[in-house]
Amino acid sequence: MIYTYLNPRVALMGAGCVKRIGKQAKELGGTKALIVSGKSKHGEKLAEDIRKIIENSGFKAAIFAGAEPNPTDNSIMEGAKVYKKENCDMIVAVGGGSPMDCAKAVGIVVKNGGKINDYEGVGKVTKGIPPLITVNTTAGTASEMTRVAIITDTKRHIKMAIVDSHITPDVAVNDPELMVSMPPELTAATGMDALTHAVEAYVSTMATPTTDAAAIKAIELISKYLRKAVANGEDVRTRDMMAHAEYLAGIAFNNASLGYVHSMAHQLGGFYNLPHGVCNAILLPYVEMYNKQVCLERFSDIAKSMGENIDGLSSEEAADKAIGAIKKLASDIGIPSGLKKLGAREEDFELLAENAMKDHCRLTNPRCFSKEDIIDIYRKAM
C-alpha cells in the first residue's frame, strides 16, 4: 500500500516563536493578511496582538473576529466578504480550533467560490486556498496543522467535515506562552480532545508505523502533563509539552484519520452546540469498550503509555486498564461524568446515530457499528 503523509510546510514550536510569523509571511509572498480570531474580547485581543507583529514586519492586516466556538456556514460567508472587501491575499488564524477551521473555510470560499456547504466531504477543494498561517493558543484540536475543517450547517444542525489536502496550513505556530491564559476547563477539554485524536489514530484501520509513533508519544505526554496543565496553567514547560503532545496527535490523525468517537461527538456538537472536546472526552471510553475486542494488543500499548502496570495481565485485562485510565484522567481534570449533564436527550439518539453513520470519521474505526450500537453507546455515556 502507498501512503501519503500530510503536514504543514513549516512548524514553529517553543516559547516566543510567534514573533517569527512576519518572516514566514514574507516567504509566503503575501502583502495583506486577513486575521481570523474568535468572537470574544479575548479573541479580539489576540487578533490585535498578531496584527502588531504582522504590521511591524511590513505587512498590512485586517481583522475578522467572527469565529464562533462552533463556526457556522453563515460566519464563513461573512469572513469571505471581509477578505474580498479588504483585498487580502493571505490568511492568519489565531486562537483554538474554531478560528483555525473558520480560516480554512474562508480560504476555500474565496479561492473556489460558492458556499462552504458545497465542499462537505473528501477532496472537493480543487483550487486550494490562499497562503495560511495558523497561530494556535490551545493544546487540543491540532487544527493548526491538519487537512480538516469542521463547520456547522445551520439548516441541518450538523457538523460538516471538510477533508482535503489543499487546506493544510502552510505554517503552524505553537507558542506555549500564548497558552498560559487558557482556563482550566478549556485546558481539560482540549487536552482530552488531543488524547482522543491519538487513541483513535492508534486503533485506526489506516494506522502506520509513522502515525503509531506519533500517537503513542502523544498519549504518553498527555498522561504525564495534562493534569499539571489543568492545575497550573502558568507553567510554560508543561504548556510546551502539551503543545508537542497535541501536535503529535495531529500528525497521527491527520494521516491515519479517526473513528466513531468523533463521528458521534460531531452530532452532539452540531445538534446541541456543545464543546467538542468535552463530548469526545465523555464518549471516548464507551466507544473504545466496543472497539477493544478487535484490537486488544493496541489497547495494551495504550495502557502502557498511560503509565499502567500490565505485567502478568491478559490482553483483555490490559485493554480494560487503558479504558480505566482514560476514565480516571477525565475525572481527575473535571470533565463532566455524562452526556446528561450537557443537556443531551435520549429521544434524539436515533437521529444522532443516523447522522453519525454518515460522518466521514467512521470509515477508519476498527469495528463496524450498527445504528443500535451507536444508540447503546450514547445511552451508556449518559
Beta strands, then each sheet from edge to edge (+ up, - down):
strand 1: 10-13
strand 2: 32-38
strand 3: 60-67
strand 4: 90-95
strand 5: 121-122
strand 6: 132-136
strand 7: 148-153
strand 8: 158-163
strand 9: 171-174
sheet 1: 1+ 9+ 6+ 4+ 2+ 3+
sheet 2: 5+ 8+ 7-
end
